[in-house]
Amino acid sequence: MPFAKQAEMNGPNKTRIHARISFFQPGMALLKAAILASQYWHAAISQRNAALLAHLQW
């Protein structure tokens, strides 16, 4: 396996750091997606509540 040879050449520290980075990136992508989804969800709820309040006031 070429990856095993590359890991032996790089040493365990570089391999461990690379594994941590490759694990960290999708986590950040998920976090950004969750933040965007929650912002969209809150905007939709506040619009619906405003519409309900306007309907009740009439």
Buried (B, 14 or more C-beta within 10 A) or exposed (E): EEEEEEBEEEEEEEBEEEEEEEEEEEEEEEEEEEEEEEEEEEEEEEEEEEEEEEEEEE
